[in-house]
């Protein structure tokens, strides 16, 4: 109820602002409206993060599984991240293994949110260079209730990296790494804790490898029940810059 009451007026503000951007012909008014849009979207992201965290901590967030197309999911996420990477002049690589079954059973909404958090961070904290998004099949496992695919999702960047002493801050709520150095990068410090808790709900965990000043690799494995064995046929490799 509270989440609905918080979001509704803000969505109304953003909706009316969108009308101003569409209909106004005055450059100064459009400039003000663009600033409102940017600030409003940032505020909505913060509200959504806080509500998600509260829902998780209250034990009210559940895994809701359904059949989904893994290749379609990866394509959707890649298209959204590609433009952010291009805006910063980064090269964005996408690699998905050909032997992954096309239809799986899992909570693709949460998987998307986790991957968007990781990829958005990779782009935000990479001043120059490259970002990789990889999805590979580790193996298939026969169970009494069906066959499962173990997938490995991996996000790598050539960004600023993380100092060993800052690793704990990465997963602490409302904490940001090197606040002074990263003061111009937007964020609440909630994305990674939410990511960790969502992965825990899906019986997974985030692994981090990082070298300060050179980049980081974030990865996690997921067990997903196979719905359709048909695979893509060939490895899908995309690069944009």
Secondary structure as UniProt FT lines:
FT   HELIX           2..23
FT   HELIX           27..57
FT   TURN            58..59
FT   STRAND          66..69
FT   HELIX           70..87
FT   TURN            88..89
FT   STRAND          91..96
FT   TURN            98..99
FT   STRAND          101..106
FT   HELIX           108..124
FT   STRAND          130..143
FT   TURN            144..145
FT   STRAND          146..157
FT   HELIX           164..166
FT   HELIX           167..170
FT   TURN            173..174
FT   TURN            177..184
FT   HELIX           191..201
FT   TURN            202..203
FT   STRAND          207..211
FT   TURN            212..214
FT   STRAND          215..231
FT   STRAND          236..240
//
